Amino acid sequence: MNTFVLFQQMLMLFAMIAAGYAAFRAGVFDSTGQHQISKIIVNVLNPCLILSAIAGDRAPGAMQLSFQNFMASSVFFIYFIIASFIYYFIKRKLVKKEKPELRLEQLMIILSNLGFFSIPVVKALFGDEYVIYLIFYMLLFNIVAYTLGIYLALPHGSGSPKFSPKQIINTGTVMSIIAILLYIAEVPINETVGNFFTYMGNACIPLSMLLIGGSFAQLDLKEVFSDKDIYIFILLRNILIPALGILLFRMLPFEPVIINICCLCASMPIAALSGMISEQYAHKGNFANKMVAMSTVLSVVTVPLLSLLYL
């Protein structure tokens, strides 16, 4: 039953992406509007979404679960970072030479869509009170993306933009830390204030899906779906590597709900931020966006399929 609920949620998200694709193609919004909406999501709606996670009821044994969740999210990123380097060294041996795309593929193995995809699914499967546990993943996601992620994208030895520690200090990181501190301190949230954050945050998910659809509309989808190398990478990225991770995560000595959230995050598609980092630092946004598009489309099937291993 939970797998069917998960499939319904993924289908709903895919429908939102399809709506964004159709809207962009019809001229309802363009690349300029896409950029403006993205700024609203990042600076206004996403902080509200993060704070809405602490506005509702707490799960039983919240503090113990929070500690377990922090440990699980740490293991999660350690696993995917190690898996990405194993992938890099194996493929480099096969290719016989260094390719900048290899490091971008590493980046895409590490970064999963842990926010906008995972939140509605966690709500549907486990309840609103468990959304707070995704904040730990989102905090570590930002730290990894803006440190190791940029390092992998940078053409080494070139005069490209360099990483600055200030890049870690962004809206998502700051609001994640504030949310976790408020949650641990058990600071009560007024119902009206909580409703404000919830209503504003709820707008974040459909708008984000519309923007992903708009990004797809700017790609040559025929080229994407006819590239066999993309299928091979996505087979590893969407199925094999997450499946091995899920088998590992299931052995963690934590509560079932914490393990299930960790496994769910492992099954998520490539984060759209991978394309943005690839474009900004490696000037290969088109290469990464094709991978993101294929990973996202196929996640409608692969995410429910992987859930058979843990739900």
matplotlib code that plots the C-alpha trace (Angstrom):
import matplotlib.pyplot as plt

x = [0.0, 2.8, 4.5, 1.2, 0.9, 4.5, 3.8, 0.8, 2.9, 5.6, 3.0, 1.6, 5.0, 5.6, 2.2, 3.4, 6.6, 4.6, 2.4, 5.5, 6.8, 3.6, 3.3, 6.8, 6.3, 3.0, 4.8, 3.1, 6.5, 10.0, 13.6, 13.4, 10.3, 11.9, 14.8, 12.6, 10.4, 13.5, 14.7, 11.3, 11.5, 15.0, 14.7, 11.0, 9.2, 11.9, 12.7, 9.0, 8.9, 11.8, 10.3, 6.9, 8.5, 8.8, 5.4, 3.3, 3.1, 6.2, 6.8, 6.9, 10.5, 11.5, 14.9, 16.1, 14.8, 16.6, 19.9, 19.4, 18.4, 21.5, 23.6, 21.6, 21.9, 25.7, 26.0, 23.8, 26.2, 29.4, 28.0, 27.2, 30.5, 32.4, 30.2, 30.9, 34.7, 34.5, 32.5, 35.0, 38.1, 36.4, 35.2, 38.5, 40.2, 37.8, 37.9, 41.8, 41.9, 40.6, 37.3, 35.7, 32.3, 33.5, 33.7, 30.3, 28.9, 30.4, 28.6, 25.3, 25.7, 26.2, 23.4, 19.9, 16.6, 16.1, 13.8, 11.0, 10.6, 11.0, 8.8, 5.4, 6.3, 7.3, 4.1, 2.0, 3.9, 4.8, 2.9, 3.7, 5.6, 8.4, 9.2, 11.6, 13.9, 14.5, 15.9, 19.0, 19.5, 19.0, 21.5, 24.2, 23.2, 24.0, 27.3, 28.4, 27.1, 28.9, 32.2, 32.8, 30.3, 32.0, 35.4, 34.3, 32.8, 35.8, 38.2, 41.3, 44.3, 42.3, 41.5, 37.9, 36.0, 37.3, 35.3, 34.7, 33.5, 30.9, 29.0, 28.0, 26.3, 23.1, 19.4, 18.9, 21.8, 20.9, 17.2, 18.0, 20.2, 17.6, 14.9, 17.0, 17.9, 14.3, 13.2, 15.8, 15.0, 11.3, 10.4, 6.6, 5.3, 2.1, -0.6, -1.2, 2.5, 2.8, -0.1, 1.6, 4.8, 2.8, 0.7, 3.8, 5.9, 3.3, 3.6, 7.3, 6.8, 4.4, 6.3, 9.6, 8.1, 6.9, 10.4, 11.8, 9.3, 10.4, 14.0, 13.0, 11.3, 14.6, 16.3, 16.3, 14.4, 14.9, 18.7, 18.2, 16.2, 18.3, 21.7, 22.5, 25.3, 22.7, 20.6, 23.7, 24.5, 20.9, 20.7, 23.6, 22.5, 18.8, 18.8, 22.1, 23.8, 20.7, 19.7, 23.1, 22.8, 19.3, 20.6, 23.3, 21.0, 18.6, 21.3, 21.6, 20.5, 17.8, 14.1, 12.3, 10.9, 14.4, 15.7, 12.8, 13.3, 17.0, 16.1, 13.6, 16.1, 18.6, 16.0, 15.5, 16.6, 19.5, 19.1, 18.5, 21.3, 23.8, 23.0, 23.3, 26.7, 27.9, 26.9, 28.4, 31.7, 32.3, 30.2, 28.6, 25.1, 23.5, 25.4, 24.2, 20.7, 20.2, 21.1, 18.8, 15.9, 16.3, 16.8, 13.7, 11.4, 12.4, 12.1, 8.4, 9.1, 12.5, 11.5, 8.4, 10.5, 13.2, 10.6, 10.0, 13.4, 12.3, 8.6]
y = [0.0, 2.5, 1.7, 2.6, 5.9, 6.7, 6.0, 8.4, 11.1, 10.7, 10.7, 14.0, 15.6, 14.4, 16.0, 19.3, 19.1, 18.3, 21.3, 23.5, 22.0, 22.8, 26.3, 27.2, 25.9, 27.9, 31.1, 31.4, 32.2, 32.5, 32.2, 35.6, 34.8, 31.4, 33.3, 35.6, 32.8, 30.9, 33.9, 34.0, 30.3, 30.5, 33.7, 33.7, 30.4, 27.9, 29.5, 29.4, 25.7, 24.9, 26.8, 25.2, 21.8, 22.8, 24.5, 21.3, 18.5, 16.7, 13.0, 10.8, 10.6, 13.6, 14.2, 10.6, 10.5, 13.7, 12.3, 9.1, 11.2, 13.3, 10.1, 8.6, 11.7, 11.8, 8.1, 8.9, 11.5, 9.6, 6.6, 8.6, 10.5, 7.2, 5.7, 8.7, 8.3, 4.5, 5.3, 7.9, 5.6, 2.7, 4.7, 6.5, 3.2, 2.2, 5.5, 5.6, 9.4, 12.2, 13.8, 16.8, 15.1, 12.3, 14.7, 16.2, 12.6, 12.3, 15.5, 14.1, 10.9, 12.8, 15.4, 14.1, 16.1, 15.9, 18.9, 19.5, 15.8, 14.3, 16.7, 15.8, 12.1, 12.1, 13.9, 11.3, 8.3, 9.3, 12.5, 16.2, 15.8, 13.9, 16.6, 18.2, 15.2, 16.2, 19.5, 17.7, 16.2, 19.6, 21.3, 18.7, 18.9, 22.6, 22.2, 19.3, 21.0, 24.3, 22.7, 19.3, 20.0, 23.2, 21.5, 18.7, 21.1, 23.4, 22.7, 22.0, 24.1, 26.7, 30.3, 29.4, 30.9, 29.5, 28.3, 30.8, 29.7, 32.5, 30.3, 27.9, 30.8, 31.0, 31.2, 27.5, 26.8, 29.6, 28.7, 25.0, 25.8, 28.1, 25.5, 22.8, 25.0, 26.1, 22.4, 21.3, 24.2, 23.3, 26.9, 27.0, 28.4, 30.4, 28.7, 31.7, 32.1, 28.4, 28.6, 31.5, 29.4, 26.4, 28.3, 30.1, 26.9, 24.9, 27.2, 26.2, 22.7, 23.2, 26.3, 24.3, 21.5, 24.1, 25.5, 22.0, 21.5, 24.8, 23.7, 20.5, 22.6, 24.2, 20.9, 18.8, 15.9, 13.8, 14.1, 13.3, 10.1, 8.9, 9.0, 5.5, 6.8, 8.7, 5.4, 3.6, 6.4, 6.7, 2.9, 3.2, 6.5, 5.8, 2.1, 0.3, 2.8, 3.7, 0.0, -0.9, 2.2, 1.1, -2.4, -0.7, 1.8, -0.9, -2.3, 0.9, 0.5, 3.2, 3.4, 2.2, 5.6, 7.1, 4.3, 4.6, 8.4, 7.7, 5.0, 7.3, 10.1, 7.6, 6.8, 10.5, 11.7, 14.0, 17.5, 20.4, 22.2, 19.9, 21.5, 25.0, 24.3, 22.5, 25.6, 28.2, 26.5, 24.0, 25.7, 22.3, 22.9, 21.3, 18.0, 17.9, 19.1, 16.2, 13.8, 15.6, 15.5, 11.7, 11.0, 13.0, 11.5, 7.9, 8.5, 8.1, 4.4, 3.9, 5.6, 3.3, 0.3, 0.9, 1.3, -2.4, -2.8, -1.0, -0.2]
z = [0.0, 0.9, -2.4, -4.2, -2.2, -3.2, -6.8, -6.6, -5.1, -7.8, -10.5, -9.1, -9.1, -12.6, -13.6, -12.2, -14.2, -17.4, -16.7, -16.4, -19.7, -21.4, -19.9, -21.0, -24.5, -24.7, -23.7, -20.3, -18.8, -20.3, -19.2, -17.6, -15.6, -14.7, -13.2, -11.2, -9.9, -8.9, -6.8, -5.1, -4.3, -2.9, -0.9, 0.3, -0.2, 0.6, 4.0, 4.8, 3.8, 6.1, 9.1, 8.5, 9.3, 13.0, 13.3, 13.6, 16.1, 17.2, 16.6, 19.8, 21.1, 19.0, 20.6, 20.3, 16.7, 15.9, 17.1, 15.1, 12.1, 12.2, 12.3, 9.4, 7.3, 7.9, 6.9, 3.8, 2.5, 3.4, 1.4, -1.7, -1.6, -1.4, -4.1, -6.4, -6.0, -6.7, -9.8, -10.9, -10.5, -12.2, -15.2, -15.5, -15.9, -18.6, -20.4, -20.1, -19.7, -17.6, -18.7, -17.1, -17.4, -15.1, -12.2, -13.0, -13.0, -9.5, -8.5, -9.8, -7.9, -4.6, -5.0, -4.8, -4.9, -1.1, -0.7, -3.2, -4.1, -0.7, 1.4, -0.2, -0.2, 3.5, 4.4, 2.5, 3.9, 7.5, 8.4, 8.7, 12.0, 10.2, 7.6, 10.2, 9.7, 6.1, 7.3, 8.5, 5.0, 3.4, 5.7, 4.9, 1.2, 1.1, 2.9, 0.5, -2.6, -2.0, -1.0, -2.6, -5.3, -6.5, -6.2, -8.5, -11.1, -11.3, -14.2, -12.1, -12.9, -14.8, -14.1, -13.3, -10.3, -7.0, -4.0, -1.2, 2.3, 2.0, -0.5, 2.3, 4.1, 2.0, 2.8, 2.8, 5.2, 7.6, 7.8, 8.2, 11.2, 12.7, 12.3, 13.9, 16.8, 17.4, 17.2, 19.7, 22.0, 21.8, 21.1, 20.6, 17.3, 17.4, 15.3, 13.1, 12.5, 11.8, 9.3, 7.5, 7.1, 6.0, 3.4, 2.0, 2.0, 0.3, -2.8, -3.0, -4.3, -7.3, -8.4, -8.2, -10.3, -12.9, -13.1, -13.6, -16.4, -17.9, -17.9, -19.7, -22.4, -23.2, -23.8, -27.0, -25.5, -28.6, -28.1, -24.4, -24.9, -27.8, -25.9, -24.7, -22.4, -20.4, -19.9, -18.6, -16.2, -15.0, -14.5, -12.0, -10.5, -10.1, -9.4, -8.6, -6.3, -4.4, -4.0, -2.5, -0.2, 0.9, 1.8, 3.9, 5.5, 6.6, 8.8, 10.8, 14.5, 14.3, 14.5, 11.4, 10.4, 10.5, 8.3, 5.9, 5.5, 4.8, 2.2, 0.6, 0.2, -1.3, -4.1, -5.1, -8.6, -9.4, -7.8, -10.3, -8.5, -10.2, -13.5, -12.0, -10.5, -13.7, -15.7, -13.4, -12.7, -15.6, -18.4, -19.0, -17.9, -20.9, -20.2, -16.6, -17.3, -19.7, -16.9, -14.5, -17.0, -17.6, -13.9, -13.0, -15.6, -14.8, -11.0, -11.4, -11.8, -10.0, -6.7, -6.1, -7.4, -4.8, -2.1, -2.3, -0.6, 2.6, 2.9]

ax = plt.figure().add_subplot(projection="3d")
ax.plot(x, y, z, "-o")
ax.set_aspect("equal")
plt.show()
